[in-house]
Amino acid sequence: CGRGVWVSSSFSFAGCGRGVWVSSSFSGIVFAGEATFPSFDELDTNQDGAVSQEEAIASEAVAANFNAADADGDGLLTQQEYDDLVSHTG
């Protein structure tokens, strides 16, 4: 599959994608130095005010970090959770 290796301070795993993914110190978030994040509104395609896992797959970086960014574990990213993800990986 892809051309990348993802590495975290707490675990390592092979993954599909581009670039080398490394961990930040924020709750197991992994990110690529070249990762770009779409706006929250671009991901929230049904405009319900949250990004679901299904919507998140439109962004490799968001999909790879979804569970770590979902602070309350409800399976959705709120605007605040998304902003926290972007600010800790940018």
N, C-alpha and C positions, 0 to 999 in steps of 0.2 A: 504494500500500500504506500503511503506517502513518503516524503523526504524529510522527516523530522524526528527529533528525539525530544521528549518532554522530560524535564528534571525538576524535582521539588526537593526541598530540604528534608521533608518527612517521608517521601517515597519517590520511586522512579518507575517509569513505565514507558514503553514504546508507544508512539501514537502516529496517526496519519496527519499529514499536514506539511506546511512549509516552515523552514527555519528551525532554529533551536529554541526550545521553550525552557525557561528557567523560572525558579520560584522567587516571588517577592516574600517579604516577611509578613504579609497580610493574610492570615487565615488559610494558608494552603493555596492561595491564588497562583496560577501559573500563567505566564504571558510570554509573548514573543517581543523582542525589542522592536521589531518592525510591525507589530500588530496595530491595526487601526480599528477603532470602534465606531460603528454607525451611531447616529443619534438614537435616543430612546424612542422617539416617535417613529423613526424608520423601522425599528424592530417591532413595535407595538402595532402590528398590521390591523388588528381588529379594533383598535382604539378603545380598549377597556381600561386603560391606565396601568397595565401590568404587562410584563413580557413573560410568556410561557416558555417552557422548554422547546416546544414546537416552533415558536417564533424565533427563539435564540439560535436555532441551527443556521439561520441566514448569516451569522457571523461566527467564524471559526474561534475567534478569541473569546467571545461571550459563551458559546457552547462549551468550550473547554473549561470554563471557570464557573459555570452556572451554579452547581451545587455549593461551591465555596462562597459565592456571592449571595446566595439565597439565605440571608441571615436568620430568618424566622422559620425556614424549612417548609414553607407552604407550597412550594413548586412554582412560584411566580417571583419575578423580580419587580419590585416597586421602583419608582423613579429614584428614591434615595439609595436603595441597594445597588441599582445600576450606576448611579453617580459615584458611590463608594468604590465599586469595582474599577471604573474608569480612572478615578483619581489615584488609586493605589497601584495601578499598572502603567500609568502614563508617564 
